[in-house]
Amino acid sequence: MANTTQLLAARAGEITPEMEFCAKREDLPVELIRDEVAAGRMVIPANKVHVAQSLEPMCIGIAAKCKINANIGNSAVTSNIGEELEKLHTAVHFGADTVMDLSTGKDIDNIRRGIIAKSPVPIGTVPIYQMLEELGGNIEDMTAQHFLDMVEHQAKQGVDYMTVHCGVKLEHLHLSVNRVTGIVSRGGSLIAKWMMAHGKQNPLYDAFDDLCDIMREYDVTWSLGDGLRPGSIADASDAAQFAELDVLGELTKRGQANGTQVMVEGPGHIPMHQIEMNIKKQIELCNGAPFYVLGPLVTDIAPGYDHITSAIGAAMAGWHGAAMLCYVTPKEHLGLPNEEDVKQGVIAYKISAHAADVARGRKGAQDRDDALSRARFAFDWNEQFRLSLDPETAKRYHDETLPQDTFKSAHFCSMCGPKYCSMKITEDIRKMAAENKLVELPVH
């Protein structure tokens, strides 16, 4: 395979087929896509193996639409390839821009092969999970070579981006000791345990340049993991989080200098008043590299509803400059998501990302809102359903009380009825005003 990445091509002034595809999807000039990739402010996660199979390229960056990711994957407790492919289909159907396979149980290779072969969107992984499974669960037995081999193995499968916890350093572990929820990143906690067991520096930090060689060969995008991210709002924006972010800023620049595409992962629990500061700090420290945030959850009191608490933070993060939002499902902190949980998480985050695009003033972002509003005022119920993020649910809620076809043209719904509908009353007012020549009705 040619040792060329989207970043290297962009810096050479080239426009790749992937850039052209992204430009059409985003309705942006292809030269802008190229220049943003060259600057490191945009990534196109497109492993050459996946491109040759089923991938429809997309881009992640502040100049593009705000993107969302959905997590799927089995666990040691439950799930199989059939269930994971159903989750993949649901995630993509409802609008996930990327999907991460976070499998930690058995048959990981078979599950991932099936996911990559069927997925039109980029697939991400956390390689340490599969490596740990092959080591029998004993992280202390890991060597840097074990990890390098796993990254290359997954790159050959076609994985488009990988979360690697290179930024957790031995000298920063003491900063997490007094946290309420400690180290909540699975990858971060595993690396921390390895460092404590061996009394040595993070082997993934030490092997960073070797990892770059693999990523560059297949054009796998870095998703620099936030292994010391806060797992509660009590721990948000603390010294441990920002010590790691400083390291991620250093590694961003090194990764880009090595010709690899880089995005950076961000904190999962942040109160509302700290979100803007967190986004701006990452952009400053990480050379403008795309920020990929989990949530963030703005409160910790709502198990079972964390897709809502996190979607609030996600909308704010997207507004202030996050490039991709990692969804949270109702099962967060409670269990492995099923297909319905995946749907609920994706819908919540599509709302957040879209609201962020509107707030950022992205060209055309509000067009669908305005079209739906016009359909709503015209009582064009079928057009309202069509323009909805989830048409089936919108129609089902309407039809629970007024299911007959005649009510698809009725100028009221069951909430207000025919006498109290404000939009129907507004229609009447306009007609009265026109008849009395008080106003001139617009011509449609």
Secondary structure, DSSP 8 states (H G I E B T S, - for coil): -----HHHHHHTT---HHHHHHHHHHT--HHHHHHHHHHTSEE----HHHHTTT-----EETTS--EEEEEE---SSS--HHHHHHHHHHHHHTT-SEEEE---SS-HHHHHHHHHHH-SS-EEE-HHHHHHHHTTT-GGG--HHHHHHHHHHHHHHT--EEEE-----GGGGGGGTT-SS----HHHHHHHHHHHHHT---HHHHTHHHHHHHHHHHT-EEEE--TT--SSGGGTT-HHHHHHHHHHHHHHHHHHHTT--EEEEE-SB--HHHHHHHHHHHHHHTTT--EEEE--BS-SS-TT-HHHHHHHHHHHHHHHT-SEEE---TTTTTS---HHHHHHHHHHHHHHHHHHHHHTT-TTTTHHHHHHHHHHHTT-HHHHHHHSSSHHHHHHHHHTT--SGGGGS-S--TTTTTTS-HHHHHHHHHHHHHHTTSS-----
